[in-house]
Amino acid sequence: MPLKQLANFYSTYQPESKISTDTIRAAVLCPLFIEEGILKMLFIKRSLTVKTHKGEISFPGGVSENQDYSLEATSTRETEEEIGVKVDDITIFGGLDEVNTTTGFLVSPFVGAIPHPYKFKLSTNEVDSLITLTIDDFLEPRNKIDFYYFNGRQLSPQLAFKIDGHVIWGATAKIMWQFLELGKKHNLFTKSASASQSFHLAS
């Protein structure tokens, strides 16, 4: 199974936690799947009617609620609510380090796999569309860009990627960067000898 290498790694990885005082706890799912032998990640484009991060590209997820027995449960519940992937169809591998957002959220990311193909059902109030990008795309140095965020007072440099016209920045880019760096550091990705020089999961 091509995803086995990632599953084995994240089953033992201990993510870094942050102390949450005046932040809102939230969790997201980083949904992986294999299509024609290529590792891909699924993102959502947020609607223009949500309260925060309108129109931005993010992972499915949301704020922890009282009925959630864990932040992992938050990530899978929110994924089902937003894009229709049933909780029982999600395989969680493990977590990534927690990330703070500029809007007061402390986000716990979880890496997992979803079936492909899948009949998604979008919550149109929250999600405008789905975006699928390959891990190969993120590993291309030219797709990492200079990006500045204006908060109304000053410009601040941000980690960001631009792929197929989509700009991924903020907490989503930080989470994706973690995923990529861990994959490279622990040899979870290997470079193909093909002319395209694409990256795939190590076997």
C-alpha positions in Angstrom: 0.0 0.0 0.0 1.7 3.3 -1.1 0.4 5.2 2.0 1.9 2.6 4.5 5.2 4.5 4.9 3.4 7.6 6.0 1.0 5.7 8.2 3.9 3.9 10.0 5.8 7.2 10.5 2.8 9.2 11.9 1.8 6.3 14.2 4.9 7.1 16.3 5.5 10.8 15.6 4.9 12.9 18.7 3.5 16.3 17.6 4.5 19.4 19.5 1.7 20.9 21.6 1.2 24.6 22.6 -0.3 26.0 25.8 -3.8 27.3 25.0 -4.9 30.2 27.2 -6.8 32.9 25.2 -6.9 30.9 21.9 -9.8 28.9 20.5 -9.1 25.2 20.0 -9.6 23.9 16.5 -8.5 20.9 14.4 -8.1 20.1 10.7 -7.6 17.1 8.6 -4.9 16.8 6.0 -6.6 14.4 3.6 -4.3 12.3 1.4 -5.2 9.9 -1.4 -3.5 8.2 -4.3 -4.7 8.8 -7.8 -2.9 6.9 -10.6 0.0 6.2 -8.4 0.5 9.9 -7.4 0.2 11.2 -3.9 -2.3 14.0 -3.6 -3.7 16.3 -0.9 -7.3 17.6 -0.8 -8.0 21.2 0.2 -11.1 23.3 0.4 -11.7 26.9 -0.8 -13.7 28.5 2.0 -16.9 30.3 1.1 -17.4 34.1 1.3 -20.1 33.6 4.0 -18.0 32.0 6.7 -17.0 34.3 9.7 -13.3 34.0 9.3 -10.7 33.4 6.5 -13.3 34.1 3.8 -12.4 32.7 0.4 -9.1 31.2 1.6 -7.7 27.8 0.8 -7.5 25.6 3.8 -7.8 22.1 5.1 -11.3 20.8 6.2 -11.8 21.3 9.9 -13.1 23.7 12.5 -13.6 24.6 16.1 -13.8 21.9 18.8 -17.2 21.3 20.3 -18.4 19.8 23.5 -19.5 16.5 21.9 -16.0 15.9 20.5 -14.1 13.4 22.7 -10.8 14.6 21.2 -9.3 17.0 18.7 -8.9 14.2 16.3 -12.6 13.6 16.5 -13.1 17.4 15.8 -11.1 17.0 12.6 -13.1 14.1 11.3 -16.5 15.4 12.3 -15.8 18.7 10.7 -14.6 17.0 7.5 -17.8 15.1 7.3 -19.9 18.2 7.9 -17.9 20.3 5.4 -17.3 17.9 2.5 -19.3 14.8 3.2 -16.5 12.3 3.8 -18.0 10.0 6.5 -16.0 9.6 9.7 -15.8 5.9 9.2 -14.2 6.4 5.8 -11.3 8.4 7.2 -8.1 6.7 8.3 -6.1 8.9 10.7 -2.3 8.3 10.7 -1.3 10.8 13.4 -0.8 14.4 14.1 1.4 17.3 13.2 2.6 20.1 15.5 0.0 22.6 16.6 -0.2 25.9 14.8 -1.4 29.3 15.9 -3.4 31.6 13.5 -3.4 35.3 13.4 -7.1 35.2 14.2 -6.8 33.6 17.6 -7.1 29.9 16.8 -4.8 27.1 18.0 -5.1 24.4 15.3 -4.2 20.7 15.7 -3.6 19.1 12.3 -4.2 15.4 11.7 -2.8 13.5 8.7 -5.0 10.8 7.2 -6.2 9.1 4.2 -9.6 9.2 2.4 -10.9 6.9 -0.3 -10.6 7.8 -4.0 -12.8 8.3 -5.9 -15.4 9.6 -3.5 -18.8 11.2 -3.8 -18.2 14.4 -1.9 -21.1 16.5 -0.6 -20.1 20.1 0.1 -21.6 22.3 2.8 -22.2 25.3 0.5 -22.5 27.7 3.5 -18.9 26.9 4.4 -17.2 25.5 1.3 -17.0 27.0 -2.2 -15.1 24.2 -3.9 -12.5 21.4 -3.6 -8.9 21.7 -4.7 -6.7 18.8 -5.3 -2.9 19.3 -5.5 -0.1 16.8 -5.8 2.7 16.6 -3.3 5.1 16.9 -6.3 3.7 20.4 -6.8 4.6 21.5 -3.3 8.1 20.0 -3.6 8.9 22.1 -6.6 11.0 25.1 -5.3 9.5 27.5 -7.8 6.1 27.0 -6.3 7.2 28.5 -2.9 6.7 32.3 -3.3 7.2 35.6 -1.5 3.9 36.6 0.1 3.0 39.5 2.4 -0.1 39.8 4.5 -1.5 43.3 5.4 -3.4 43.3 8.7 -4.6 46.8 8.3 -1.6 48.3 10.0 1.5 46.7 8.5 2.8 44.1 6.0 4.2 40.9 7.3 6.1 38.2 5.3 4.3 34.9 5.1 5.2 31.4 4.0 3.2 30.7 0.9 2.9 28.4 -2.2 1.4 29.2 -5.5 0.3 26.2 -7.6 -2.0 26.2 -10.6 -3.1 29.8 -9.7 -4.0 28.8 -6.1 -2.2 30.6 -3.3 -1.9 28.7 -0.1 -0.6 30.7 2.9 -1.1 31.3 6.6 -1.7 28.3 8.9 -2.4 26.0 6.0 1.0 26.7 4.4 2.7 26.2 7.8 1.0 22.9 8.2 1.9 21.8 4.7 5.5 22.9 5.2 5.7 20.7 8.3 4.4 17.7 6.3 6.9 18.3 3.5 9.9 18.8 5.8 9.1 15.7 7.8 8.7 13.7 4.6 12.1 14.8 3.3 13.9 14.5 6.6 12.7 10.9 7.2 12.9 9.8 3.6 9.2 9.3 3.1 9.5 10.7 -0.4 11.9 9.5 -3.1 12.8 11.2 -6.4 11.7 9.3 -9.5 14.3 8.5 -12.1 11.8 9.5 -14.8 12.3 12.4 -17.1 9.6 14.3 -15.2 11.7 14.0 -12.0 8.4 13.7 -10.0 8.3 12.7 -6.4 6.5 9.7 -5.0 6.1 7.9 -1.7 9.1 5.7 -0.8 8.1 2.1 -1.1 
